[in-house]
Amino acid sequence: IAIGREGGVAPLIALARSAVVDVHETAAGALWNLAFNPGNALCIVEGGGVQALIHLCSSSLSKMARFMAALAQAYMFDGRMEDIASIGSSLEGTSESENLDVIRRMALKHIEDFCAGYF
């Protein structure tokens, strides 16, 4: 949780967006590990990490990075994060729960696409 609270998620998201393929596995793996905690998962969502993970999942040259990015998204949206998101997050939009649902559906669609094309 401390990594998310102390701003450690943003640099990992930046690495996930990097054009340098060598860092994709490290970034995806670190975000996946952080996503195990609902508080960190929410930090990843709020920091734009879902879009970065979707990008990795669909276009990284590293098969392992694509796999870990899909796992990170699956773990983020397993239902635990919604409990803390309703307590008070900084997601902007019409409604925090509606915005989170849109992001969740987008992530799950890309996980499905990843699974269909992985093998």
C-alpha positions as a Python dict, from the first residue, in 0.01 Angstrom:
ca = {
    (1, 'I'): (0, 0, 0),
    (2, 'A'): (285, 236, 82),
    (3, 'I'): (414, 224, -276),
    (4, 'G'): (81, 353, -402),
    (5, 'R'): (48, 618, -131),
    (6, 'E'): (403, 741, -181),
    (7, 'G'): (373, 791, -556),
    (8, 'G'): (551, 475, -668),
    (9, 'V'): (283, 372, -916),
    (10, 'A'): (329, 663, -1160),
    (11, 'P'): (690, 574, -1254),
    (12, 'L'): (584, 214, -1319),
    (13, 'I'): (302, 331, -1543),
    (14, 'A'): (553, 549, -1729),
    (15, 'L'): (775, 243, -1779),
    (16, 'A'): (477, 46, -1906),
    (17, 'R'): (424, 318, -2168),
    (18, 'S'): (790, 320, -2267),
    (19, 'A'): (899, 242, -2621),
    (20, 'V'): (1187, 44, -2470),
    (21, 'V'): (1066, -317, -2484),
    (22, 'D'): (1322, -433, -2227),
    (23, 'V'): (1131, -258, -1946),
    (24, 'H'): (786, -389, -2036),
    (25, 'E'): (820, -713, -1839),
    (26, 'T'): (952, -533, -1533),
    (27, 'A'): (677, -271, -1543),
    (28, 'A'): (397, -522, -1605),
    (29, 'G'): (528, -754, -1335),
    (30, 'A'): (557, -475, -1080),
    (31, 'L'): (208, -344, -1158),
    (32, 'W'): (72, -698, -1138),
    (33, 'N'): (229, -743, -793),
    (34, 'L'): (91, -410, -676),
    (35, 'A'): (-255, -493, -812),
    (36, 'F'): (-288, -770, -552),
    (37, 'N'): (-369, -493, -303),
    (38, 'P'): (-701, -315, -368),
    (39, 'G'): (-559, 22, -257),
    (40, 'N'): (-272, -6, -500),
    (41, 'A'): (-507, -132, -772),
    (42, 'L'): (-712, 184, -728),
    (43, 'C'): (-393, 394, -753),
    (44, 'I'): (-312, 217, -1079),
    (45, 'V'): (-660, 293, -1216),
    (46, 'E'): (-648, 655, -1103),
    (47, 'G'): (-302, 699, -1253),
    (48, 'G'): (-406, 582, -1598),
    (49, 'G'): (-244, 244, -1555),
    (50, 'V'): (-527, 48, -1712),
    (51, 'Q'): (-466, 217, -2046),
    (52, 'A'): (-92, 149, -2015),
    (53, 'L'): (-159, -217, -1930),
    (54, 'I'): (-402, -247, -2221),
    (55, 'H'): (-133, -110, -2450),
    (56, 'L'): (120, -362, -2318),
    (57, 'C'): (-132, -644, -2335),
    (58, 'S'): (-212, -575, -2697),
    (59, 'S'): (113, -455, -2847),
    (60, 'S'): (427, -535, -2649),
    (61, 'L'): (679, -745, -2837),
    (62, 'S'): (735, -935, -2513),
    (63, 'K'): (492, -1222, -2475),
    (64, 'M'): (563, -1230, -2100),
    (65, 'A'): (485, -858, -2067),
    (66, 'R'): (156, -912, -2250),
    (67, 'F'): (74, -1202, -2017),
    (68, 'M'): (157, -1012, -1697),
    (69, 'A'): (-34, -705, -1815),
    (70, 'A'): (-343, -922, -1867),
    (71, 'L'): (-297, -1078, -1522),
    (72, 'A'): (-260, -736, -1361),
    (73, 'Q'): (-586, -620, -1516),
    (74, 'A'): (-767, -938, -1415),
    (75, 'Y'): (-648, -903, -1058),
    (76, 'M'): (-737, -534, -1043),
    (77, 'F'): (-1096, -604, -1141),
    (78, 'D'): (-1169, -914, -934),
    (79, 'G'): (-1419, -720, -721),
    (80, 'R'): (-1208, -620, -421),
    (81, 'M'): (-1120, -273, -545),
    (82, 'E'): (-1483, -165, -574),
    (83, 'D'): (-1521, -180, -196),
    (84, 'I'): (-1254, 81, -134),
    (85, 'A'): (-1339, 286, -444),
    (86, 'S'): (-1679, 362, -295),
    (87, 'I'): (-1516, 496, 23),
    (88, 'G'): (-1355, 781, -162),
    (89, 'S'): (-1136, 794, -465),
    (90, 'S'): (-1030, 1075, -690),
    (91, 'L'): (-1178, 928, -1008),
    (92, 'E'): (-1345, 1209, -1197),
    (93, 'G'): (-1658, 1186, -1404),
    (94, 'T'): (-2030, 1145, -1375),
    (95, 'S'): (-2006, 895, -1096),
    (96, 'E'): (-1705, 719, -954),
    (97, 'S'): (-1874, 380, -967),
    (98, 'E'): (-1992, 434, -1326),
    (99, 'N'): (-1645, 547, -1432),
    (100, 'L'): (-1485, 247, -1262),
    (101, 'D'): (-1734, 17, -1434),
    (102, 'V'): (-1647, 161, -1777),
    (103, 'I'): (-1275, 111, -1710),
    (104, 'R'): (-1341, -241, -1579),
    (105, 'R'): (-1538, -339, -1890),
    (106, 'M'): (-1267, -195, -2115),
    (107, 'A'): (-997, -392, -1931),
    (108, 'L'): (-1195, -716, -1936),
    (109, 'K'): (-1258, -680, -2310),
    (110, 'H'): (-885, -647, -2372),
    (111, 'I'): (-812, -944, -2147),
    (112, 'E'): (-1057, -1146, -2355),
    (113, 'D'): (-889, -1031, -2677),
    (114, 'F'): (-550, -1117, -2531),
    (115, 'C'): (-663, -1468, -2435),
    (116, 'A'): (-812, -1528, -2779),
    (117, 'G'): (-488, -1436, -2952),
    (118, 'Y'): (-224, -1552, -2704),
    (119, 'F'): (-160, -1900, -2836),
}
